[in-house]
Amino acid sequence: MKKIPYIDVYRDQTLLKDISSRIHAISKKEVQFMEVCGGHTMAIHQFGIRQMLPPTIKLLSGPGCPVCVTSRIYIDKAIRIGQMKDVIITTYGDLIRVPGSSSSLERERGNGMDVRMVYSAMDAVVIARENPTRQVVFLGIGFETTAPASAITIIEAKKSGLVNFSLLSAHKVMPPVMQQLIHEGIRINGYIAPGHVSAITGTRMYQPIVENFHIPVVVSGFEAADILHSILLLVRQVESGTPRVEVQYKRVVKSEGNTIAQERMRQVFSPADEPWRGFGVIPESGLRIRKAFSTFDADLRFPLKMKESPEPKGCICGNILKGLQAPADCRLFAKKCTPDDPVGACMVSSEGACAAAYKYAT
Ligand code: SF4
């Protein structure tokens, strides 16, 4: 396999020890920093970041794994649509295993449902073109990182006059849930903000968190040195009492973000109230397809009334997504719930907090 040269630089032990000792030297206040990106959750476990920090700093994992925060009602709806005649469900890989109220797409596929895994929304369009007599539904999940690709796909589908393709949107945006956590009284002294999301959105959207709640936000990369450096920047802000939005991931994130991707998202989607696993409905935290593209809206093409149902007995995924509890607090963790046989969504996705804890701590 070809070696990526810069990786070694960001994992260099001398560099990591140096950043760690700087954090130890200046950290006085007891703080809780939350990472709101599943990629960061995974990296924190993989690189043993917690072990490099002083006891004054606690890291909380937040609601940044798109599969984990997808509501059960959405899975139930996807299953109901997939059970209809002449429908093909297309989805990203992880979602297929997420439990709904009584089944999962994987189990339904075993029962004969036509569920196909794709790597992009465009793949679903190809399937629609190859199957003109069937309705192809793409399950659009994820944050501002995947939403632009969904938007572009819908624009292309409209341009080409495709009539048998639609998207069931569970796309979400980050800022409302970050504010919701603070409103719920969860003690967060700093956010490690998602690098990939911010590469699209830019950094202005974090300003209200600083202005309204005086909580620092540092946009972080995903390597060990990136995350440790972001924590150092957060500690400096906390200790000096000067909260602001800061970009650690400068090699990728620009303050204005990717304006073309933002424009495509605005063209196709409008903000909407959205259910999140563990949180319930958060106002304006989701993306609905605009009227101009309504023929591609699976919610309108397949109008269904659905009822939310509780999480599986014993699963504390909701509290884990809020940083209130850790995977090890769950009595099912690594016993009844494993990546091979997951009980809750946090164990399904490779970016889920429970899956990360299982992979690196058991
Ligand atoms: S270990 Fe499994 S059952 Fe427990 S919270 Fe995580 S996903 Fe839910």
Boltz pocket constraint, residues with backbone or C-beta under 6 A from the ligand:
constraints:
  - pocket:
      binder: B
      contacts: [[A, 314], [A, 315], [A, 316], [A, 317], [A, 320], [A, 327], [A, 330], [A, 331], [A, 332], [A, 333], [A, 334], [A, 337], [A, 338], [A, 342], [A, 343], [A, 344], [A, 345], [A, 346], [A, 347], [A, 348], [A, 354]]
      max_distance: 6.0
